[in-house]
Amino acid sequence: PKADRLGGDFQPAERPAGPAVAIVIDFDDGLVKHYQLAWRGNMTVLDALGDASLRQRGIRYETKGSGDMTMIVAIDGLANEGGGGRNWIYRVNGKLAQKSCGVYEVQAKDVILWTFGTYE
């Protein structure tokens, strides 16, 4: 995502004062990154990932497709392995998502967990 999409030189607050969502990224190697992000109406999981990327110590990610076909193919250089290998999978409030991160809308206080692993 580009910063101008969010209004010029938008920099998300490091500690949001109002409603927030949490995003946790588990690299399956002992490294886990946590972010608290300001929540806004119509915010998708992909928007939250974009906000995390704008942080001073943010993440980098790559996507494929758009809208309801958006797929995360890499986070911080760790790319999906495809097939029966490990891939980036997300859950919201502990439940495996059944739709693309590009259209899944989150609510204030939701916890988004991205894990690099296999579908179980």
C-alpha positions as CSV (number, residue, x, y, z in Angstrom):
1,P,0.0,0.0,0.0
2,K,1.1,3.5,-0.7
3,A,1.1,6.2,2.0
4,D,-0.9,8.6,-0.2
5,R,-3.8,6.1,-0.2
6,L,-4.1,6.9,3.5
7,G,-3.8,10.6,3.2
8,G,-0.4,12.1,2.3
9,D,2.4,11.4,4.9
10,F,0.2,9.2,7.1
11,Q,2.2,7.5,9.8
12,P,0.2,5.3,12.1
13,A,0.6,6.0,15.8
14,E,2.9,3.5,17.5
15,R,0.3,3.3,20.3
16,P,-3.2,4.0,19.1
17,A,-5.3,6.0,21.6
18,G,-8.8,4.9,20.3
19,P,-10.2,1.6,19.1
20,A,-7.5,-0.8,17.9
21,V,-6.9,-4.1,16.3
22,A,-3.9,-6.4,17.0
23,I,-1.8,-8.1,14.4
24,V,0.6,-10.9,15.3
25,I,3.0,-12.4,12.8
26,D,4.4,-15.8,13.7
27,F,7.4,-16.8,11.4
28,D,7.4,-20.4,12.9
29,D,11.1,-20.0,13.8
30,G,10.8,-18.3,17.2
31,L,10.3,-14.8,15.8
32,V,6.9,-13.3,16.5
33,K,6.0,-9.6,15.7
34,H,3.2,-7.8,17.5
35,Y,1.5,-4.6,16.4
36,Q,-1.4,-2.6,17.9
37,L,-3.1,-0.6,15.1
38,A,-5.7,2.1,15.1
39,W,-9.0,0.6,13.9
40,R,-11.2,2.3,11.3
41,G,-14.5,1.5,9.7
42,N,-14.4,-0.9,6.7
43,M,-10.8,-1.9,7.7
44,T,-9.7,-5.2,6.1
45,V,-7.0,-7.7,7.2
46,L,-5.0,-6.4,4.2
47,D,-5.4,-2.8,5.4
48,A,-4.1,-3.8,8.9
49,L,-1.1,-5.4,7.2
50,G,-0.5,-2.3,5.2
51,D,-0.7,-0.1,8.4
52,A,1.8,-2.4,10.1
53,S,4.1,-1.9,7.1
54,L,4.1,1.9,7.6
55,R,5.3,1.6,11.2
56,Q,8.9,2.8,12.0
57,R,9.8,-0.9,12.5
58,G,7.2,-2.2,10.1
59,I,7.0,-5.3,8.0
60,R,7.3,-5.9,4.3
61,Y,4.9,-8.0,2.4
62,E,4.0,-9.1,-1.1
63,T,0.6,-9.9,-2.5
64,K,-0.8,-11.6,-5.5
65,G,-4.2,-10.8,-6.9
66,S,-6.7,-8.2,-5.7
67,G,-10.0,-7.9,-3.9
68,D,-11.5,-11.2,-3.0
69,M,-8.6,-12.9,-4.8
70,T,-5.8,-11.2,-2.8
71,M,-3.2,-13.6,-1.4
72,I,-0.2,-12.8,0.8
73,V,2.8,-14.6,-0.9
74,A,5.6,-13.3,1.4
75,I,6.1,-11.5,4.7
76,D,9.5,-10.0,5.5
77,G,11.1,-12.0,2.7
78,L,9.7,-15.4,3.9
79,A,7.8,-16.7,0.8
80,N,5.0,-19.3,0.5
81,E,6.3,-22.7,-0.4
82,G,3.1,-23.7,-2.2
83,G,1.6,-27.2,-2.5
84,G,2.0,-29.2,0.7
85,G,4.6,-26.8,2.1
86,R,4.3,-24.0,4.5
87,N,2.4,-20.9,3.5
88,W,1.1,-17.7,5.2
89,I,-2.3,-18.4,6.8
90,Y,-4.4,-16.0,8.9
91,R,-6.9,-16.3,11.6
92,V,-9.1,-13.7,13.2
93,N,-9.8,-14.2,16.9
94,G,-8.6,-17.7,16.6
95,K,-10.8,-18.8,13.7
96,L,-9.3,-19.8,10.4
97,A,-10.4,-17.2,7.8
98,Q,-12.7,-18.4,5.0
99,K,-12.1,-15.5,2.7
100,S,-9.4,-13.3,1.2
101,C,-7.5,-10.9,3.4
102,G,-8.4,-8.2,0.8
103,V,-12.1,-8.4,1.7
104,Y,-12.2,-9.7,5.3
105,E,-13.3,-6.7,7.4
106,V,-12.1,-6.5,11.0
107,Q,-13.8,-5.0,14.0
108,A,-12.2,-3.0,16.9
109,K,-10.5,-5.4,19.3
110,D,-10.0,-8.2,16.8
111,V,-6.8,-10.1,16.9
112,I,-5.3,-11.1,13.5
113,L,-2.8,-13.9,13.6
114,W,-0.6,-14.6,10.6
115,T,1.3,-17.9,10.8
116,F,3.8,-19.5,8.4
117,G,2.7,-23.1,8.4
118,T,0.6,-25.8,6.8
119,Y,-3.2,-26.1,6.7
120,E,-4.5,-28.5,9.3
